Amino acid sequence: MIAQDRFSEIEADPTQLTTGDQQGDFGNTHPNYSYRQIVEATTQSDLYKVILIIQWQDGGIQREAQFATYEPTTLLSTTATSA
């Protein structure tokens, strides 16, 4: 469920996807969980591979679960002005 929430955030605003690593937490919604997000370019120029690692503590033991999906790249639009 937590991973689905994060993937939903990505799909709602795909402009936030850039290649590289990102870390964060889920705030008050899921206070004991954090994530690491890795976005990689693929051989398909129109797709990113998104790896999401959810981390939490369970009885003093660090746990994690890894998920992956592919998201389309977004094209940056520019606004042309006419003279």
MMTF fields as JSON, N, C-alpha, C and O atoms, coordinates in Angstrom:
{
  "mmtfVersion": "1.0.0",
  "mmtfProducer": "UNKNOWN",
  "numBonds": 331,
  "numAtoms": 332,
  "numGroups": 83,
  "numChains": 1,
  "numModels": 1,
  "chainsPerModel": [1],
  "groupsPerChain": [83],
  "chainIdList": ["A"],
  "bondAtomList": [4, 2, 8, 6, 12, 10, 16, 14, 20, 18, 24, 22, 28, 26, 32, 30, 36, 34, 40, 38, 44, 42, 48, 46, 52, 50, 56, 54, 60, 58, 64, 62, 68, 66, 72, 70, 76, 74, 80, 78, 84, 82, 88, 86, 92, 90, 96, 94, 100, 98, 104, 102, 108, 106, 112, 110, 116, 114, 120, 118, 124, 122, 128, 126, 132, 130, 136, 134, 140, 138, 144, 142, 148, 146, 152, 150, 156, 154, 160, 158, 164, 162, 168, 166, 172, 170, 176, 174, 180, 178, 184, 182, 188, 186, 192, 190, 196, 194, 200, 198, 204, 202, 208, 206, 212, 210, 216, 214, 220, 218, 224, 222, 228, 226, 232, 230, 236, 234, 240, 238, 244, 242, 248, 246, 252, 250, 256, 254, 260, 258, 264, 262, 268, 266, 272, 270, 276, 274, 280, 278, 284, 282, 288, 286, 292, 290, 296, 294, 300, 298, 304, 302, 308, 306, 312, 310, 316, 314, 320, 318, 324, 322, 328, 326],
  "bondOrderList": [1, 1, 1, 1, 1, 1, 1, 1, 1, 1, 1, 1, 1, 1, 1, 1, 1, 1, 1, 1, 1, 1, 1, 1, 1, 1, 1, 1, 1, 1, 1, 1, 1, 1, 1, 1, 1, 1, 1, 1, 1, 1, 1, 1, 1, 1, 1, 1, 1, 1, 1, 1, 1, 1, 1, 1, 1, 1, 1, 1, 1, 1, 1, 1, 1, 1, 1, 1, 1, 1, 1, 1, 1, 1, 1, 1, 1, 1, 1, 1, 1, 1],
  "groupList": [{"groupName": "MET", "atomNameList": ["N", "CA", "C", "O"], "elementList": ["N", "C", "C", "O"], "formalChargeList": [0, 0, 0, 0], "bondAtomList": [1, 0, 2, 1, 3, 2], "bondOrderList": [1, 1, 2], "singleLetterCode": "M", "chemCompType": "L-PEPTIDE LINKING"}, {"groupName": "ILE", "atomNameList": ["N", "CA", "C", "O"], "elementList": ["N", "C", "C", "O"], "formalChargeList": [0, 0, 0, 0], "bondAtomList": [1, 0, 2, 1, 3, 2], "bondOrderList": [1, 1, 2], "singleLetterCode": "I", "chemCompType": "L-PEPTIDE LINKING"}, {"groupName": "ALA", "atomNameList": ["N", "CA", "C", "O"], "elementList": ["N", "C", "C", "O"], "formalChargeList": [0, 0, 0, 0], "bondAtomList": [1, 0, 2, 1, 3, 2], "bondOrderList": [1, 1, 2], "singleLetterCode": "A", "chemCompType": "L-PEPTIDE LINKING"}, {"groupName": "GLN", "atomNameList": ["N", "CA", "C", "O"], "elementList": ["N", "C", "C", "O"], "formalChargeList": [0, 0, 0, 0], "bondAtomList": [1, 0, 2, 1, 3, 2], "bondOrderList": [1, 1, 2], "singleLetterCode": "Q", "chemCompType": "L-PEPTIDE LINKING"}, {"groupName": "ASP", "atomNameList": ["N", "CA", "C", "O"], "elementList": ["N", "C", "C", "O"], "formalChargeList": [0, 0, 0, 0], "bondAtomList": [1, 0, 2, 1, 3, 2], "bondOrderList": [1, 1, 2], "singleLetterCode": "D", "chemCompType": "L-PEPTIDE LINKING"}, {"groupName": "ARG", "atomNameList": ["N", "CA", "C", "O"], "elementList": ["N", "C", "C", "O"], "formalChargeList": [0, 0, 0, 0], "bondAtomList": [1, 0, 2, 1, 3, 2], "bondOrderList": [1, 1, 2], "singleLetterCode": "R", "chemCompType": "L-PEPTIDE LINKING"}, {"groupName": "PHE", "atomNameList": ["N", "CA", "C", "O"], "elementList": ["N", "C", "C", "O"], "formalChargeList": [0, 0, 0, 0], "bondAtomList": [1, 0, 2, 1, 3, 2], "bondOrderList": [1, 1, 2], "singleLetterCode": "F", "chemCompType": "L-PEPTIDE LINKING"}, {"groupName": "SER", "atomNameList": ["N", "CA", "C", "O"], "elementList": ["N", "C", "C", "O"], "formalChargeList": [0, 0, 0, 0], "bondAtomList": [1, 0, 2, 1, 3, 2], "bondOrderList": [1, 1, 2], "singleLetterCode": "S", "chemCompType": "L-PEPTIDE LINKING"}, {"groupName": "GLU", "atomNameList": ["N", "CA", "C", "O"], "elementList": ["N", "C", "C", "O"], "formalChargeList": [0, 0, 0, 0], "bondAtomList": [1, 0, 2, 1, 3, 2], "bondOrderList": [1, 1, 2], "singleLetterCode": "E", "chemCompType": "L-PEPTIDE LINKING"}, {"groupName": "PRO", "atomNameList": ["N", "CA", "C", "O"], "elementList": ["N", "C", "C", "O"], "formalChargeList": [0, 0, 0, 0], "bondAtomList": [1, 0, 2, 1, 3, 2], "bondOrderList": [1, 1, 2], "singleLetterCode": "P", "chemCompType": "L-PEPTIDE LINKING"}, {"groupName": "THR", "atomNameList": ["N", "CA", "C", "O"], "elementList": ["N", "C", "C", "O"], "formalChargeList": [0, 0, 0, 0], "bondAtomList": [1, 0, 2, 1, 3, 2], "bondOrderList": [1, 1, 2], "singleLetterCode": "T", "chemCompType": "L-PEPTIDE LINKING"}, {"groupName": "LEU", "atomNameList": ["N", "CA", "C", "O"], "elementList": ["N", "C", "C", "O"], "formalChargeList": [0, 0, 0, 0], "bondAtomList": [1, 0, 2, 1, 3, 2], "bondOrderList": [1, 1, 2], "singleLetterCode": "L", "chemCompType": "L-PEPTIDE LINKING"}, {"groupName": "GLY", "atomNameList": ["N", "CA", "C", "O"], "elementList": ["N", "C", "C", "O"], "formalChargeList": [0, 0, 0, 0], "bondAtomList": [1, 0, 2, 1, 3, 2], "bondOrderList": [1, 1, 2], "singleLetterCode": "G", "chemCompType": "PEPTIDE LINKING"}, {"groupName": "ASN", "atomNameList": ["N", "CA", "C", "O"], "elementList": ["N", "C", "C", "O"], "formalChargeList": [0, 0, 0, 0], "bondAtomList": [1, 0, 2, 1, 3, 2], "bondOrderList": [1, 1, 2], "singleLetterCode": "N", "chemCompType": "L-PEPTIDE LINKING"}, {"groupName": "HIS", "atomNameList": ["N", "CA", "C", "O"], "elementList": ["N", "C", "C", "O"], "formalChargeList": [0, 0, 0, 0], "bondAtomList": [1, 0, 2, 1, 3, 2], "bondOrderList": [1, 1, 2], "singleLetterCode": "H", "chemCompType": "L-PEPTIDE LINKING"}, {"groupName": "TYR", "atomNameList": ["N", "CA", "C", "O"], "elementList": ["N", "C", "C", "O"], "formalChargeList": [0, 0, 0, 0], "bondAtomList": [1, 0, 2, 1, 3, 2], "bondOrderList": [1, 1, 2], "singleLetterCode": "Y", "chemCompType": "L-PEPTIDE LINKING"}, {"groupName": "VAL", "atomNameList": ["N", "CA", "C", "O"], "elementList": ["N", "C", "C", "O"], "formalChargeList": [0, 0, 0, 0], "bondAtomList": [1, 0, 2, 1, 3, 2], "bondOrderList": [1, 1, 2], "singleLetterCode": "V", "chemCompType": "L-PEPTIDE LINKING"}, {"groupName": "LYS", "atomNameList": ["N", "CA", "C", "O"], "elementList": ["N", "C", "C", "O"], "formalChargeList": [0, 0, 0, 0], "bondAtomList": [1, 0, 2, 1, 3, 2], "bondOrderList": [1, 1, 2], "singleLetterCode": "K", "chemCompType": "L-PEPTIDE LINKING"}, {"groupName": "TRP", "atomNameList": ["N", "CA", "C", "O"], "elementList": ["N", "C", "C", "O"], "formalChargeList": [0, 0, 0, 0], "bondAtomList": [1, 0, 2, 1, 3, 2], "bondOrderList": [1, 1, 2], "singleLetterCode": "W", "chemCompType": "L-PEPTIDE LINKING"}],
  "groupTypeList": [0, 1, 2, 3, 4, 5, 6, 7, 8, 1, 8, 2, 4, 9, 10, 3, 11, 10, 10, 12, 4, 3, 3, 12, 4, 6, 12, 13, 10, 14, 9, 13, 15, 7, 15, 5, 3, 1, 16, 8, 2, 10, 10, 3, 7, 4, 11, 15, 17, 16, 1, 11, 1, 1, 3, 18, 3, 4, 12, 12, 1, 3, 5, 8, 2, 3, 6, 2, 10, 15, 8, 9, 10, 10, 11, 11, 7, 10, 10, 2, 10, 7, 2],
  "groupIdList": [1, 2, 3, 4, 5, 6, 7, 8, 9, 10, 11, 12, 13, 14, 15, 16, 17, 18, 19, 20, 21, 22, 23, 24, 25, 26, 27, 28, 29, 30, 31, 32, 33, 34, 35, 36, 37, 38, 39, 40, 41, 42, 43, 44, 45, 46, 47, 48, 49, 50, 51, 52, 53, 54, 55, 56, 57, 58, 59, 60, 61, 62, 63, 64, 65, 66, 67, 68, 69, 70, 71, 72, 73, 74, 75, 76, 77, 78, 79, 80, 81, 82, 83],
  "secStructList": [7, 2, 2, 2, 2, 2, 2, 2, 2, 2, 2, 2, 7, 4, 4, 4, 7, 7, 1, 3, 3, 3, 3, 3, 3, 3, 6, 6, 6, 3, 3, 3, 3, 3, 3, 3, 3, 3, 3, 3, 3, 7, 1, 1, 6, 6, 3, 3, 3, 3, 3, 3, 3, 3, 3, 3, 3, 3, 6, 6, 3, 3, 3, 3, 3, 3, 3, 3, 3, 3, 3, 3, 7, 7, 7, 7, 7, 7, 7, 7, 7, 7, 7],
  "xCoordList": [0.805, 0.0, 0.852, 0.548, 1.902, 2.741, 3.421, 3.485, 3.927, 4.572, 3.564, 3.898, 2.344, 1.307, 1.042, 0.834, 1.051, 0.849, 1.942, 1.662, 3.183, 4.295, 4.224, 4.427, 3.94, 3.812, 2.652, 2.739, 1.584, 0.458, 0.885, 0.47, 1.713, 2.239, 3.059, 2.952, 3.87, 4.701, 3.817, 4.049, 2.81, 1.928, 1.103, 0.768, 0.774, 0.006, 0.842, 0.302, 2.151, 3.037, 4.325, 5.364, 4.265, 5.446, 6.597, 7.717, 6.332, 7.41, 8.462, 9.565, 8.141, 9.1, 10.162, 11.136, 9.98, 10.928, 12.167, 12.086, 13.289, 14.582, 15.49, 15.333, 16.432, 17.312, 18.124, 18.489, 18.391, 19.176, 18.459, 17.401, 19.066, 18.533, 17.824, 18.205, 16.79, 16.034, 15.618, 15.32, 15.593, 15.164, 14.127, 14.11, 13.267, 12.253, 11.508, 11.838, 10.496, 9.657, 8.202, 7.897, 7.329, 5.902, 5.185, 3.958, 5.96, 5.385, 4.516, 4.794, 3.463, 2.562, 1.694, 1.138, 1.574, 0.75, 1.311, 0.57, 2.636, 3.33, 4.656, 5.706, 4.611, 5.793, 6.998, 8.113, 6.827, 7.948, 8.561, 9.39, 8.158, 8.623, 9.348, 8.999, 10.35, 11.045, 11.21, 10.943, 11.651, 11.843, 13.115, 13.636, 13.593, 14.669, 14.135, 13.651, 14.225, 13.708, 14.868, 15.617, 15.017, 16.078, 15.413, 14.627, 15.729, 15.172, 16.31, 17.31, 16.143, 17.174, 16.615, 15.454, 17.452, 17.09, 17.107, 17.821, 16.33, 16.311, 16.749, 16.982, 16.854, 17.196, 16.038, 16.228, 14.855, 13.694, 13.719, 13.577, 13.891, 14.066, 12.851, 12.964, 11.708, 10.508, 10.107, 8.993, 10.998, 10.679, 11.78, 12.968, 11.356, 12.247, 11.945, 10.796, 12.959, 12.75, 12.788, 13.746, 11.752, 11.656, 11.719, 10.856, 12.746, 12.908, 12.593, 13.14, 11.718, 11.303, 11.615, 11.145, 12.409, 12.766, 12.12, 12.433, 11.224, 10.559, 11.321, 11.603, 11.655, 12.428, 11.668, 10.982, 11.799, 11.174, 11.918, 12.68, 11.683, 12.247, 11.19, 10.02, 11.62, 10.714, 11.436, 12.284, 11.101, 11.748, 13.257, 14.014, 13.689, 15.109, 15.849, 17.059, 15.142, 15.747, 15.31, 14.123, 16.298, 15.987, 15.401, 16.021, 14.234, 13.57, 13.424, 13.426, 13.295, 13.019, 12.322, 12.454, 11.583, 10.925, 11.202, 11.175, 11.466, 11.811, 10.75, 10.258, 10.406, 9.409, 9.971, 10.805, 9.526, 9.982, 8.822, 7.916, 8.875, 7.891, 8.562, 9.686, 7.882, 8.366, 7.376, 6.164, 7.903, 7.075, 7.513, 8.704, 6.566, 6.947, 7.695, 7.407, 8.636, 9.317, 8.355, 7.479, 8.506, 7.642, 8.449, 9.632, 7.786, 8.437, 8.229, 7.117, 9.294, 9.192, 8.615, 9.111, 7.59, 6.991, 7.525, 7.803, 7.66, 8.106, 7.005, 6.27, 6.913, 5.92, 6.616, 7.553, 6.154, 6.738, 5.955, 4.729, 6.671, 5.998, 6.105, 7.129, 5.067, 5.1, 5.437, 5.082, 6.121, 6.531, 5.535, 5.717],
  "yCoordList": [-1.194, 0.0, 1.264, 2.215, 1.285, 2.476, 2.718, 3.856, 1.659, 1.797, 2.293, 3.128, 1.789, 2.245, 3.736, 4.451, 4.196, 5.621, 6.452, 7.472, 6.008, 6.756, 6.715, 7.738, 5.551, 5.454, 6.323, 6.895, 6.426, 7.292, 8.759, 9.517, 9.154, 10.52, 10.792, 11.862, 9.827, 9.971, 10.107, 10.972, 9.25, 9.283, 10.565, 11.045, 11.119, 12.359, 13.549, 14.511, 13.486, 14.572, 13.995, 14.026, 13.467, 12.823, 13.795, 13.362, 15.095, 16.053, 16.003, 16.52, 15.392, 15.288, 14.214, 14.12, 13.409, 12.34, 12.874, 13.45, 12.678, 12.944, 11.79, 11.196, 11.476, 10.357, 10.671, 11.817, 9.617, 9.762, 9.186, 8.567, 9.407, 8.9, 10.014, 11.183, 9.612, 10.538, 9.786, 8.593, 10.467, 9.845, 10.717, 11.935, 10.08, 10.832, 9.951, 8.78, 10.535, 9.76, 10.045, 10.818, 9.425, 9.536, 10.418, 10.403, 11.181, 12.13, 11.459, 10.34, 12.147, 11.637, 10.485, 9.746, 10.325, 9.25, 7.887, 7.0, 7.725, 6.485, 6.878, 6.809, 7.294, 7.897, 6.973, 7.47, 5.686, 4.772, 4.254, 3.344, 4.827, 4.337, 5.444, 6.621, 5.039, 5.963, 5.273, 4.079, 6.041, 5.446, 5.948, 7.011, 5.166, 5.547, 5.281, 4.188, 6.275, 6.173, 6.337, 7.311, 5.394, 5.436, 5.478, 4.595, 6.498, 6.643, 6.488, 7.205, 5.542, 5.242, 5.385, 5.065, 5.868, 5.875, 4.422, 3.582, 4.143, 2.799, 2.878, 3.963, 1.733, 1.716, 2.24, 2.6, 2.28, 2.894, 4.378, 4.732, 5.235, 6.657, 7.313, 8.399, 6.664, 7.27, 6.671, 6.91, 5.893, 5.261, 5.462, 5.445, 5.653, 5.607, 4.332, 3.895, 3.74, 2.66, 3.296, 3.989, 3.063, 3.632, 2.492, 1.614, 2.521, 1.533, 2.236, 3.299, 1.64, 2.217, 1.225, 0.087, 1.664, 0.827, 1.443, 2.57, 0.693, 1.123, 0.519, -0.679, 1.35, 0.893, 1.18, 2.196, 0.269, 0.45, -0.394, -1.297, -0.085, -0.841, -1.81, -1.455, -3.037, -4.054, -4.763, -5.623, -4.402, -5.025, -4.799, -5.697, -3.628, -3.314, -3.807, -3.614, -4.434, -4.933, -4.043, -3.764, -3.597, -2.795, -3.708, -4.7, -3.38, -4.146, -3.27, -2.042, -3.92, -3.171, -4.06, -5.284, -3.404, -4.081, -3.241, -2.011, -3.909, -3.217, -3.449, -4.564, -2.385, -2.426, -1.705, -0.81, -2.083, -1.408, -1.265, -2.098, -0.199, 0.05, 0.876, 1.349, 1.04, 1.877, 3.008, 2.795, 4.209, 5.385, 6.104, 6.155, 6.657, 7.393, 8.681, 9.324, 9.028, 10.311, 11.395, 11.158, 12.556, 13.662, 14.62, 14.862, 15.147, 16.116, 17.501, 17.866, 18.254, 19.625, 20.474, 20.458, 21.199, 22.061, 23.477, 23.917, 24.161, 25.546, 26.405, 25.966, 27.582, 28.496, 29.479, 30.172, 29.527, 30.445, 31.75, 31.758, 32.824, 34.118, 34.642, 34.465, 35.277, 35.817, 37.3, 37.996, 37.749, 39.163, 40.002, 41.214],
  "zCoordList": [0.0, 0.0, 0.0, -0.721, 0.79, 0.862, -0.481, -0.947, -1.103, -2.409, -3.441, -4.281, -3.384, -4.31, -4.146, -5.127, -2.904, -2.653, -3.32, -3.95, -3.174, -3.773, -5.298, -5.952, -5.866, -7.318, -7.821, -8.907, -7.053, -7.429, -7.451, -8.328, -6.486, -6.475, -7.732, -8.332, -8.12, -9.317, -10.556, -11.4, -10.658, -11.82, -11.868, -12.951, -10.708, -10.668, -11.137, -11.683, -10.928, -11.335, -11.907, -11.249, -13.133, -13.714, -13.995, -14.264, -13.934, -14.171, -13.065, -13.245, -11.926, -10.84, -11.093, -10.346, -12.134, -12.416, -13.118, -14.203, -12.493, -13.109, -12.724, -11.658, -13.588, -13.277, -12.022, -11.76, -11.259, -10.037, -8.84, -8.955, -7.679, -6.413, -5.652, -5.713, -4.94, -4.115, -2.859, -2.924, -1.72, -0.479, 0.193, 0.021, 0.958, 1.675, 2.65, 2.835, 3.27, 4.182, 3.851, 2.942, 4.584, 4.311, 5.329, 5.424, 6.083, 7.035, 8.072, 8.505, 8.467, 9.504, 9.025, 9.837, 7.704, 7.16, 7.543, 7.966, 7.392, 7.74, 8.393, 7.754, 9.677, 10.305, 10.468, 10.628, 10.437, 10.662, 9.366, 9.388, 8.251, 6.956, 6.194, 6.288, 5.448, 4.553, 3.202, 3.063, 2.214, 0.9, 0.254, 0.592, -0.668, -1.569, -2.966, -3.261, -3.81, -5.175, -6.142, -6.062, -7.046, -8.045, -9.416, -9.759, -10.189, -11.531, -12.522, -12.462, -13.433, -14.42, -15.83, -16.086, -16.734, -18.144, -18.632, -18.082, -19.646, -20.217, -21.68, -22.214, -22.304, -23.729, -24.577, -25.738, -24.0, -24.653, -24.304, -23.133, -25.271, -24.99, -24.326, -23.757, -24.396, -23.819, -22.472, -22.005, -21.835, -20.555, -19.528, -19.848, -18.292, -17.14, -16.365, -16.31, -15.772, -14.811, -13.428, -13.084, -12.641, -11.306, -10.294, -10.273, -9.463, -8.397, -7.087, -6.792, -6.317, -5.049, -3.942, -3.962, -2.978, -1.84, -0.602, -0.219, 0.01, 1.236, 2.41, 2.42, 3.403, 4.556, 5.851, 5.967, 6.829, 8.129, 9.167, 8.821, 10.437, 11.552, 12.064, 12.208, 12.335, 12.867, 13.994, 13.754, 15.227, 16.375, 16.395, 16.765, 16.006, 15.989, 14.756, 14.639, 13.846, 12.609, 11.453, 11.278, 10.658, 9.466, 8.391, 8.008, 7.918, 6.861, 5.63, 5.719, 4.477, 3.263, 2.248, 2.256, 1.383, 0.267, -0.971, -0.917, -2.079, -3.314, -4.374, -4.546, -5.08, -6.135, -7.352, -7.213, -8.527, -9.746, -10.711, -10.761, -11.467, -12.516, -13.608, -13.44, -14.697, -15.793, -15.988, -16.008, -16.133, -16.333, -17.599, -17.904, -18.335, -19.546, -19.184, -18.175, -20.014, -19.838, -20.268, -21.1, -19.721, -20.119, -20.977, -20.737, -21.962, -22.824, -22.227, -21.844, -22.155, -21.672, -22.778, -23.904, -22.471, -23.492, -23.315, -22.199, -24.401, -24.36, -24.971, -25.855, -24.501, -25.014, -25.948, -25.552, -27.171, -28.141, -28.117, -28.008, -28.219, -28.293, -29.705, -30.364, -30.166, -31.526, -31.449, -30.498, -32.466, -32.487, -33.211, -33.326]
}
